[in-house]
Protein backbone atom coordinates (compact mmCIF):
# COMPACT_ATOMS: atom_id res chain seq x y z
CA UNK A 1 0.00 0.00 0.00
CA UNK A 2 1.08 3.52 -0.59
CA UNK A 3 0.02 7.01 0.39
CA UNK A 4 -2.50 8.45 -2.07
CA UNK A 5 -3.08 12.13 -2.81
CA UNK A 6 -6.76 13.03 -2.84
CA UNK A 7 -6.39 16.70 -3.69
CA UNK A 8 -7.96 18.18 -0.57
CA UNK A 9 -6.44 15.51 1.66
CA UNK A 10 -4.07 12.55 1.73
CA UNK A 11 -4.93 8.89 2.22
CA UNK A 12 -2.37 7.28 4.53
CA UNK A 13 -2.18 3.49 4.88
CA UNK A 14 -3.96 2.80 8.16
CA UNK A 15 -1.85 1.29 10.96
CA UNK A 16 -2.41 0.57 14.64
CA UNK A 17 -0.65 3.83 15.55
CA UNK A 18 -3.66 5.70 14.12
CA UNK A 19 -6.01 4.16 16.71
CA UNK A 20 -5.74 6.89 19.34
CA UNK A 21 -6.60 9.73 16.96
CA UNK A 22 -9.17 7.66 15.04
CA UNK A 23 -10.95 6.68 18.26
CA UNK A 24 -11.88 10.36 18.69
CA UNK A 25 -12.89 10.67 15.03
CA UNK A 26 -15.04 7.52 15.15
CA UNK A 27 -16.69 8.35 18.49
CA UNK A 28 -18.99 10.83 16.74
CA UNK A 29 -22.55 9.49 17.33
CA UNK A 30 -23.85 11.10 14.11
CA UNK A 31 -21.85 8.56 12.07
CA UNK A 32 -24.04 5.75 13.42
CA UNK A 33 -27.46 7.14 12.51
CA UNK A 34 -28.17 4.21 10.18
CA UNK A 35 -25.99 1.34 11.40
CA UNK A 36 -23.18 0.08 13.61
CA UNK A 37 -21.89 1.57 16.85
CA UNK A 38 -18.78 3.53 17.84
CA UNK A 39 -15.67 1.51 18.74
CA UNK A 40 -15.95 0.26 22.31
CA UNK A 41 -12.53 1.54 23.38
CA UNK A 42 -9.25 2.86 22.07
CA UNK A 43 -7.65 -0.51 22.97
CA UNK A 44 -10.27 -2.38 20.93
CA UNK A 45 -9.67 -0.08 17.95
CA UNK A 46 -5.89 -0.57 18.26
CA UNK A 47 -6.35 -4.37 18.13
CA UNK A 48 -8.66 -4.03 15.13
CA UNK A 49 -6.22 -1.81 13.24
CA UNK A 50 -3.35 -4.18 14.13
CA UNK A 51 -5.31 -7.06 12.57
CA UNK A 52 -6.02 -4.99 9.46
CA UNK A 53 -2.30 -4.21 9.10
CA UNK A 54 -1.93 -7.78 7.83
CA UNK A 55 -3.73 -6.47 4.71
CA UNK A 56 -5.65 -9.72 4.31
CA UNK A 57 -6.47 -13.16 5.67
CA UNK A 58 -3.75 -15.79 5.97
CA UNK A 59 -5.16 -17.75 3.01
CA UNK A 60 -4.50 -14.81 0.67
CA UNK A 61 -8.04 -14.94 -0.73
CA UNK A 62 -8.50 -11.16 -0.65
CA UNK A 63 -6.74 -7.91 0.23
CA UNK A 64 -7.82 -5.60 3.03
CA UNK A 65 -6.85 -2.06 2.13
CA UNK A 66 -7.52 0.68 4.66
CA UNK A 67 -6.49 4.32 4.56
CA UNK A 68 -7.03 7.14 7.05
CA UNK A 69 -8.02 10.51 5.59
CA UNK A 70 -5.50 13.19 6.65
CA UNK A 71 -6.42 16.85 6.14
CA UNK A 72 -3.92 19.63 5.34
CA UNK A 73 -4.30 20.78 8.97
CA UNK A 74 -2.85 17.43 10.08
CA UNK A 75 -6.13 16.23 11.58
CA UNK A 76 -7.72 12.93 10.64
CA UNK A 77 -11.24 13.16 9.20
CA UNK A 78 -12.10 9.46 8.82
CA UNK A 79 -11.18 6.49 6.66
CA UNK A 80 -11.76 4.76 3.33
CA UNK A 81 -11.41 1.04 2.87
CA UNK A 82 -11.69 -1.75 0.35
CA UNK A 83 -11.84 -5.51 0.40
CA UNK A 84 -10.36 -6.58 -2.92
CA UNK A 85 -11.30 -9.96 -4.38
CA UNK A 86 -9.10 -12.06 -6.64
CA UNK A 87 -11.85 -11.80 -9.32
CA UNK A 88 -11.28 -8.07 -9.96
CA UNK A 89 -14.02 -6.53 -7.84
CA UNK A 90 -13.92 -4.77 -4.46
CA UNK A 91 -16.25 -3.86 -1.65
CA UNK A 92 -15.68 -0.22 -0.74
CA UNK A 93 -16.67 1.70 2.37
CA UNK A 94 -15.89 4.96 4.14
CA UNK A 95 -16.65 6.94 7.27
CA UNK A 96 -16.03 10.59 8.05
CA UNK A 97 -16.60 12.47 11.26
CA UNK A 98 -19.76 14.54 10.79
CA UNK A 99 -17.90 17.85 11.07
CA UNK A 100 -16.40 17.04 7.64
CA UNK A 101 -19.62 16.12 5.85
CA UNK A 102 -20.77 18.10 2.80
CA UNK A 103 -17.34 19.64 2.16
CA UNK A 104 -16.20 17.42 -0.72
CA UNK A 105 -13.72 15.54 1.47
CA UNK A 106 -15.61 12.25 1.30
CA UNK A 107 -16.04 12.44 -2.46
CA UNK A 108 -12.37 13.32 -3.03
CA UNK A 109 -11.22 10.53 -0.71
CA UNK A 110 -13.42 7.82 -2.21
CA UNK A 111 -12.58 8.92 -5.76
CA UNK A 112 -8.83 8.77 -5.03
CA UNK A 113 -9.26 5.29 -3.47
CA UNK A 114 -11.21 4.05 -6.52
CA UNK A 115 -8.46 5.30 -8.84
CA UNK A 116 -5.77 3.63 -6.72
CA UNK A 117 -7.69 0.35 -6.64
CA UNK A 118 -8.11 0.42 -10.41
CA UNK A 119 -4.51 1.33 -11.23
CA UNK A 120 -2.55 -0.53 -8.56
CA UNK A 121 -4.82 -3.53 -7.86
CA UNK A 122 -6.62 -4.10 -11.17
CA UNK A 123 -10.12 -3.62 -9.74
CA UNK A 124 -12.75 -3.34 -12.49
CA UNK A 125 -15.95 -3.37 -10.45
CA UNK A 126 -16.67 -1.53 -7.21
CA UNK A 127 -19.48 -2.57 -4.88
CA UNK A 128 -20.92 -0.57 -1.99
CA UNK A 129 -23.51 -2.06 0.36
CA UNK A 130 -25.39 0.44 2.50
CA UNK A 131 -28.59 0.87 4.45
CA UNK A 132 -31.42 1.97 2.17
CA UNK A 133 -32.17 4.94 4.46
CA UNK A 134 -28.61 6.29 4.25
CA UNK A 135 -29.39 9.15 1.88
CA UNK A 136 -26.00 10.85 2.39
CA UNK A 137 -24.00 7.81 1.33
CA UNK A 138 -26.32 7.14 -1.58
CA UNK A 139 -25.89 10.72 -2.84
CA UNK A 140 -22.09 10.50 -2.56
CA UNK A 141 -22.00 7.21 -4.47
CA UNK A 142 -24.33 8.52 -7.19
CA UNK A 143 -22.08 11.56 -7.61
CA UNK A 144 -19.17 9.18 -8.28
CA UNK A 145 -21.09 7.24 -10.94
CA UNK A 146 -22.34 4.30 -8.86
CA UNK A 147 -25.71 2.88 -9.86
CA UNK A 148 -28.16 0.48 -8.23
CA UNK A 149 -26.96 -3.06 -8.63
CA UNK A 150 -28.67 -5.59 -10.86
CA UNK A 151 -30.88 -8.27 -9.29
CA UNK A 152 -27.96 -10.72 -9.53
CA UNK A 153 -25.54 -8.29 -7.89
CA UNK A 154 -28.01 -7.50 -5.13
CA UNK A 155 -28.54 -11.21 -4.47
CA UNK A 156 -24.79 -11.87 -4.35
CA UNK A 157 -23.79 -8.96 -2.09
CA UNK A 158 -26.72 -8.00 0.15
CA UNK A 159 -26.91 -9.52 3.63
CA UNK A 160 -30.00 -7.81 5.00
CA UNK A 161 -33.33 -6.72 3.49
CA UNK A 162 -32.87 -3.07 4.44
CA UNK A 163 -29.63 -2.82 2.45
CA UNK A 164 -29.07 -1.64 -1.09
CA UNK A 165 -26.19 -2.57 -3.38
CA UNK A 166 -24.60 0.06 -5.60
CA UNK A 167 -22.07 -0.76 -8.30
CA UNK A 168 -19.54 1.11 -10.42
CA UNK A 169 -18.04 -0.84 -13.31
Helices and strands as residue ranges (DSSP letters): E 4-5, E 9-13, G 16-18, H 19-26, G 29-32, H 42-52, E 62-71, E 76-85, E 89-96, G 98-100, H 105-121, E 125-131, H 135-143, E 147-148, H 151-157, E 163-168
